[in-house]
Amino acid sequence: MTALESQGAAARAAARALALAPAAQKNRALEAIAQALLSHEGALLEANALDLSAAQAAGTRPALLDRLALTPERVAGMAQGARQIAALPDPTGTADRSFTRPNGLRVSRRRVPLGVVGIIYEARPNVTVDAAALCLKSGNACILRGGKEAFRSNRAEVELMRGALEAAGLPRDCVSLVQDTSRASAQELMHLDQYLDVLIPRGGAGLIRAVAKEASVPVIRTGEGVCHIYVDSAANLDMAVRILHNAKCSRPSVCNAAECVVVHRDAAKAFWEKALPLLDQNQVELRADPEALALLGGRACPATEEDWDSEYGDYILAVKTVGSLEEAVDFINAHGSGHSECIVTESYQNAQDFLDQVDAAAVYVNASTRFTDGGEFGLGAEIGISTQKMHARGPMGLEELTSWKYVIYGSGQVRE
């Protein structure tokens, strides 16, 4: 048995115990996790500083360094996230429907944990705590496999959480971290069918597509974020500029950041006069189609076909000009990743048409795509933004980490 198989067996055993744990005990564990994070903030920041130093030496881009960095505020945010999850209702054990058949069988459908959840993710140490806390509250054991860039940070966080679980009377192996960050460990995790019930990749499009293609464990695709802001001919342009700047520049490395702005040609000249000064503050690189290039001149470079499908994760923005709402919708449906899309408009009919026709997990009217987040939606932290259509779509909170069990009470019935 390999080290990862042993880890899977331990997680499977822990999941069986966790599935029987009452909500109060899970909440005590979450509170213990929150307190451990706050009490050991210094050790977490020291581990993270080593990760950051190594990443800087390797020439990691600033936007990705921001993803990797922990600060006192982010540590406090992780602790607060664990407490918010503790305050949410326990989704397990509840029945959403119950009925009696003509033969007297009483049938109910109960929500139950998925079991053991594997999570493959990149340099995001906050994901370690968010994912573990959500799995814990929903009754799932989790095996975490983070990127090598954040290994020291992840290891420090997981050890604190395992100690907190033990203090609350739950198995330490409810949460575990893959210690090998090589490609081989990711490959093995993708085929750990005997122990994993589901695998969730979080990261860039390359990681997610590779896992979905390779894994024999069922996969929930999350986080592919080619998101668009469409500036309609009927847009309030001051609003459109604020929304675009927030969606692109507030945190360009995250999956709900805008990667492409689609502008109606009737609004284009006036829009760019207002937008450029704000985008210039962050030195946003523009990659534009020929019509936009004529307006932007030397401020932009020509877009390639690859730009329409790129998740940059950086201060880079693709620019597309269209002549109608229908053209915008067709472009977004062709090139979006199904994550989050926005229309800025003062036309009620255009807004409704956009909402009805755009195929994405979250569709906005006059608001930044940066709100696609479990916390912002009131779900607590989220384990990812699902861009698929089966089982879970959009921010994956507690309910999305559960399945159903049918429970049937009889009095001796047999089928004729």
Secondary structure, 3 states (H helix, E strand, C coil): CCHHHHHHHHHHHHHHHHHCCCHHHHHHHHHHHHHHHHHCHHHHHHHHHHHHHHHHHCCCCHHHHHHHCCCHHHHHHHHHHHHHHHHCCCCCCCEEEEEECCCCCEEEEEEEECCEEEEEECCCHHHHHHHHHHHHHCCCEEEEECCHHHHHHHHHHHHHHHHHHHHCCCCHHHEEECCCCCHHHHHHHHCCCCCCCEEEEECCHHHHHHHHHHCCCCECCECCCCEEEEECCCCCHHHHHHHHHHHHHCCCCCCCCEEEEEEEHHHHHHHHHHHHHHHHCCCCEEEECHHHHHHHHHHEEECCHHHHHCCCCCCEEEEEEECCHHHHHHHHHHHCCCCEEEEECCCHHHHHHHHHHCCCCEEEECCCHHHCCCCCCCCCCCCCEECCCCCCCEECCCHHHEEEEEEEECCCCCCC
